[in-house]
Amino acid sequence: MFSENLKTARTIKGLTQAELAVRLNVVRQTISKWEKGLSVPDAEMLIRIADLFEIPVSELLGEKNSKRVWRK
């Protein structure tokens, strides 16, 4: 679920994997692995990602929120 939510959030914000990687200070391959579900970020990085996309960590991890309106 995280992998799909990360990719959705990234594309809605109009960011490439490379651009997101720069903002998070990781390599692009790390973003690719997260989006493919091959690895997951640690708790500190999850918080940074959620802050960047202005969504709760719980939602990033898959909690359903019918009120969520994804915006750029």
Residue frames relative to the residue before (quaternion, step in Angstrom):
aa qw qx qy qz dx dy dz
M 1.0000 0.0000 0.0000 0.0000 0.00 0.00 0.00
F 0.6247 0.5438 -0.3459 0.4410 3.59 0.95 -0.86
S 0.6547 0.5410 -0.3294 0.4126 3.57 0.84 -0.95
E 0.6759 0.4838 -0.2916 0.4734 3.57 0.93 -0.88
N 0.6671 0.5080 -0.3015 0.4539 3.58 0.95 -0.88
L 0.6249 0.5300 -0.3376 0.4632 3.57 1.03 -0.74
K 0.6768 0.4893 -0.2991 0.4616 3.57 0.84 -0.95
T 0.6383 0.5257 -0.3225 0.4606 3.58 0.98 -0.84
A 0.6713 0.4963 -0.2969 0.4636 3.58 0.83 -0.99
R 0.6589 0.5194 -0.3075 0.4489 3.57 0.94 -0.89
T 0.7071 0.4567 -0.2824 0.4600 3.57 0.81 -0.94
I 0.6164 0.5368 -0.3504 0.4573 3.59 1.04 -0.67
K 0.6853 0.4530 -0.2779 0.4979 3.58 1.05 -0.73
G 0.4649 -0.7129 0.4233 0.3106 3.58 1.28 -0.07
L 0.4748 0.6715 -0.4370 0.3642 3.57 1.14 0.60
T 0.3793 -0.6632 0.5869 0.2681 3.53 -1.16 0.62
Q 0.6598 -0.4675 0.3809 0.4483 3.55 -1.27 0.17
A 0.6481 0.5319 -0.3166 0.4436 3.58 0.97 -0.84
E 0.6622 0.5022 -0.3063 0.4642 3.59 0.95 -0.86
L 0.6471 0.5002 -0.3195 0.4786 3.58 1.00 -0.80
A 0.6233 0.5517 -0.3342 0.4421 3.56 0.99 -0.82
V 0.6436 0.5156 -0.3194 0.4668 3.59 0.96 -0.86
R 0.6745 0.5049 -0.2982 0.4485 3.59 0.89 -0.91
L 0.7409 0.3861 -0.2148 0.5058 3.58 1.11 -0.68
N 0.3927 -0.7472 0.4478 0.2949 3.56 1.35 -0.03
V 0.5214 0.5483 -0.4612 0.4634 3.54 0.88 1.09
V 0.5582 -0.5801 0.4486 0.3881 3.58 -1.25 0.10
R 0.6559 -0.5358 0.3605 0.3909 3.57 -1.18 0.55
Q 0.6129 0.5713 -0.3491 0.4197 3.58 1.04 -0.73
T 0.5926 0.5615 -0.3622 0.4498 3.58 1.13 -0.58
I 0.6410 0.5063 -0.3181 0.4812 3.57 0.95 -0.88
S 0.6399 0.5340 -0.3191 0.4512 3.58 0.94 -0.89
K 0.6642 0.4996 -0.3036 0.4659 3.60 0.91 -0.89
W 0.6355 0.5164 -0.3307 0.4692 3.59 0.99 -0.78
E 0.7039 0.4736 -0.2691 0.4559 3.58 0.89 -0.94
K 0.6736 0.4575 -0.2901 0.5028 3.59 1.18 -0.45
G 0.4745 -0.6915 0.4243 0.3414 3.57 1.27 -0.14
L 0.4355 0.7142 -0.4460 0.3184 3.58 1.22 0.40
S 0.7744 0.0053 -0.0178 0.6325 3.56 1.26 -0.37
V 0.2515 -0.7468 0.5935 0.1638 3.54 -1.30 0.22
P 0.5188 -0.6386 0.4618 0.3315 3.58 -1.10 0.60
D 0.5463 -0.5891 0.4690 0.3668 3.55 -1.25 0.37
A 0.7404 -0.4427 0.2763 0.4236 3.57 -1.29 0.26
E 0.6461 0.5243 -0.3234 0.4506 3.59 0.93 -0.84
M 0.6718 0.4844 -0.2913 0.4787 3.58 0.97 -0.86
L 0.5948 0.5575 -0.3642 0.4503 3.61 1.04 -0.68
I 0.6442 0.5121 -0.3127 0.4744 3.57 0.99 -0.83
R 0.6546 0.5116 -0.3135 0.4599 3.59 0.93 -0.85
I 0.6481 0.5120 -0.3122 0.4694 3.58 0.98 -0.86
A 0.6601 0.5077 -0.3056 0.4617 3.58 0.88 -0.96
D 0.6439 0.5146 -0.3186 0.4681 3.60 0.97 -0.82
L 0.6447 0.5361 -0.3175 0.4430 3.57 0.93 -0.89
F 0.7664 0.3473 -0.1837 0.5082 3.57 0.94 -0.90
E 0.3803 -0.7638 0.4456 0.2709 3.56 1.35 0.07
I 0.5342 0.5553 -0.4487 0.4527 3.54 0.85 1.07
P 0.5745 -0.5870 0.4283 0.3768 3.61 -1.14 0.47
V 0.5959 -0.5615 0.4318 0.3784 3.58 -1.13 0.63
S 0.6326 0.5523 -0.3387 0.4242 3.59 0.93 -0.85
E 0.6669 0.4805 -0.3017 0.4830 3.58 0.99 -0.75
L 0.6084 0.5448 -0.3422 0.4647 3.57 1.04 -0.74
L 0.7091 0.4528 -0.2495 0.4796 3.56 1.08 -0.76
G 0.7313 -0.4744 0.2297 0.4329 3.58 1.22 0.00
E 0.4348 0.6792 -0.4875 0.3347 3.59 1.19 0.01
K 0.3881 -0.7261 0.5219 0.2229 3.56 -0.89 0.93
N 0.0307 0.7665 -0.6401 0.0426 3.54 -1.03 0.86
S 0.2806 -0.8099 0.4918 0.1530 3.54 -0.14 1.27
K 0.6375 0.5415 -0.3286 0.4387 3.59 1.23 -0.34
R 0.4814 0.6910 -0.4297 0.3258 3.60 1.25 -0.25
V 0.0473 -0.7447 0.6655 0.0185 3.53 -0.96 0.93
W 0.2841 -0.7686 0.5495 0.1630 3.57 -0.42 1.21
R 0.0037 -0.7996 0.5996 -0.0329 3.55 -0.87 1.00
K 0.5523 -0.5852 0.4788 0.3511 3.49 -1.32 0.38
